[in-house]
């Protein structure tokens, strides 16, 4: 079955440490997205990529970095510069045939501080 | 810029009650509108969508109609079940592409 796989499901970060969240999709989608979700709040866009080797900052990119070397993969690195990283992180993908295309989501990674 | 406003939660209903979750939006042009559902500990699943004015999206007994004149996309279900307990998100994508703008979500709890 096609879908989006995020790993790990739970992740713990120590002070001063960078951690990388994995996102892989086999839907042949061009566009991929990273969102942050805090308790009781909506989703905020961190970064998105519409094509391989290209990505754009979303609304809350500070303290995060991404790469898009392959169509199937869009890893997110939470750097030590992100002072409040505890949140639920969601990866999504969509086709690039214009507006109206829904995004498909993974099951998320929950990041906590040790 | 684009924005989505949802009714504040949480919403608590008894099984078989009627559900309405209000959603209004601000956007230029003719956005596409979506409802997503999130069950505990999971990602979001697309529930329904509408891409032009007066379209009605429907799925699993849920419905929402794209009302351009009132810039609304309210979610309704005639008879909720305990299994409908989840967080519901209204979202839009503008005319320039597939980037989504989400509302803050509405927590629904259905009691037996």
Interface residues (C-beta under 8 A of the other chain):
Chain A: X4 X6 X31 X33 X40 X41 X42 X43 X45 X48 X50 X90 X92 X94 X95 X96 X98 X99 X100 X101 X102 X103 X104 X105 X106 X107 X108
Chain B: X31 X32 X34 X36 X41 X42 X43 X44 X45 X46 X49 X51 X89 X93 X94 X95 X96 X97 X98 X99 X100 X102 X103 X104 X105 X107
